[in-house]
Amino acid sequence: MLRVSQLFIYPIKSLGGIALDTAQLTDRGLQHDRRWMLIDENNRFLSQREHAQMALFKIELEADSLKVTYTTDGSHINIPFTPQKQDLLDVTIWDDTCTGQLVSDVADAWFTVKLGIPARLVYMPDETHRATDPRYTTQGTIASFADAYPALLIGQASLDDLNKRLAEPLPMNRFRPNIVFEGGEPYSEDLMDHIRINGIDMYGVKLCARCIMTTIDQQTAIKYKEPLKTLARYRRKDNKILFGQNLAFNSTGMLNIGDEINVLSQHTEERFLIGDTTATSAV
């Protein structure tokens, strides 16, 4: 039996994550997940890929705000859920451009000082509908400021298998999933096509290509060679290193730790098959 074992959100893109026991699924992902984003002077998103120190910002959910703590010096700032400014502007995430709303001058100044580079914080208002890639998702599927899709699913067995191949085991936070499940074989998520969790239908749409961000220790911001060095030996396909499955969905509801995952259909397309380690069964 497959069951949800962990739930995570990352309210400000590329900053620390928050573990939850229960999460509201919205039209663009888990509630609060990547609804905020830091941008540079050109309105382009900032990422740990170029600024590893972003890992050192930890986030807590409070009643009506995000509490962001910079662990290097212990200072913190509270970001109200409702932006204090009304200014809208076009922001860029990879090849996408969508509308973001500036949050506050105070937040901009604080992040600029802590990061040592010009930075502004933007929020994605409900009116912004950022479409996902139509090659892999149905019309009307939208995402937050996440890289490309509404959610990411990883099996605990997959990480356990990877860790057996590493000299030093890694925590799940290197891979920044939204939903982690226990049970099944390593990489069984690769083949999940249509799944149902707590009455919510979800669809595996694309295996997740991994980047240098997985090599950044989320506690120290130090970069290493792993896990990409090891993953490249057995999880490479079409010059991409793959780990985890991107999800899309067309309904909302609640997800809880302990929820059963029912696999209703599996992928048969070649793009979901990776070598000998791809599981032949998702149950």
Secondary structure, 3 states (H helix, E strand, C coil): CEEEEEEEECCECCCCCEEECEEEEECCEECCCCCEEEECCCCEECCCCCCHHHHHEEEEECCCEEEEEECCCCEEEEEECCCCCCCEEEEEECCEEEEEEECCHHHHHHHHHHHCCCCEEEECCCCCCEECCCCCCCCCCEECCCCCCCEEEEEHHHHHHHHHHCCCCCCHHHCCCCEEEECCCCCHHHHEEEEEECCEEEEEEEEEECCHHHHECCCCCCECCCCHHHHHHHCEECCEEEEEEEEEECCCEEEECCCEEEEEEECCCHHHCCCCCCCCCCC
